């Protein structure tokens, strides 16, 4: 019993210094009043729009757009 407690406290590593990288895909941001937001990724634009419609019933939805190679793709240039 003591070994489990000891290992869980002292085996913690150094926290990461770089921010997490996002995968390529389409992102929406979900917010609930009184709490922080969360990013949801979908593979295609159609899947993202379907998820946004579904989550919009109970949460505040912000469509972030497409992430490709750690950069947000501008929606205007796709027309």
KAKACOR-V695177 format. One record per residue. N is the residue number from 1. PHI is phi as a letter, one per 30 degrees, with the letter a starting at -180 (none if undefined). PSI is psi in whole degrees, -180 to 180 (* if undefined). BURIAL is b if it has 16 or more other ideal C-beta (glycine too) atoms within 10 Angstrom, else e. Layout:
BEGIN
((N:PHI:PSI:BURIAL) (N:PHI:PSI:BURIAL))
END
This chain:
BEGIN
((1:none:-45:e) (2:d:-37:e) (3:d:-38:e) (4:d:-43:e) (5:d:-44:e) (6:d:-45:e) (7:d:-35:e) (8:d:-27:e) (9:d:-45:e) (10:c:-8:e) (11:c:17:e) (12:d:139:e) (13:c:-178:e) (14:d:138:e) (15:d:152:e) (16:d:145:e) (17:c:-22:e) (18:c:147:e) (19:d:154:e) (20:d:142:e) (21:c:142:e) (22:c:144:e) (23:d:160:e) (24:d:137:e) (25:l:-170:b) (26:c:133:b) (27:b:143:b) (28:b:152:b) (29:c:131:b) (30:c:135:b) (31:b:142:e) (32:c:133:e) (33:e:130:e) (34:j:2:e) (35:b:176:e) (36:d:176:e) (37:c:165:e) (38:b:143:e) (39:c:134:e) (40:c:131:b) (41:c:140:b) (42:b:155:b) (43:d:-37:e) (44:b:162:e) (45:d:-39:e) (46:d:-43:e) (47:d:-39:e) (48:d:-44:b) (49:d:-39:e) (50:d:-42:e) (51:d:-39:b) (52:d:-42:b) (53:d:-41:e) (54:d:-46:e) (55:d:-23:b) (56:d:-19:e) (57:d:-35:e) (58:b:-12:e) (59:b:166:b) (60:d:125:e) (61:c:130:b) (62:b:121:e) (63:d:116:e) (64:d:-33:e) (65:j:-155:e) (66:c:135:b) (67:c:126:b) (68:b:121:e) (69:h:50:e) (70:i:22:e) (71:b:142:e) (72:d:130:e) (73:d:128:e) (74:d:134:e) (75:d:-30:e) (76:d:-35:e) (77:d:-9:e) (78:d:-7:e) (79:d:*:e))
END
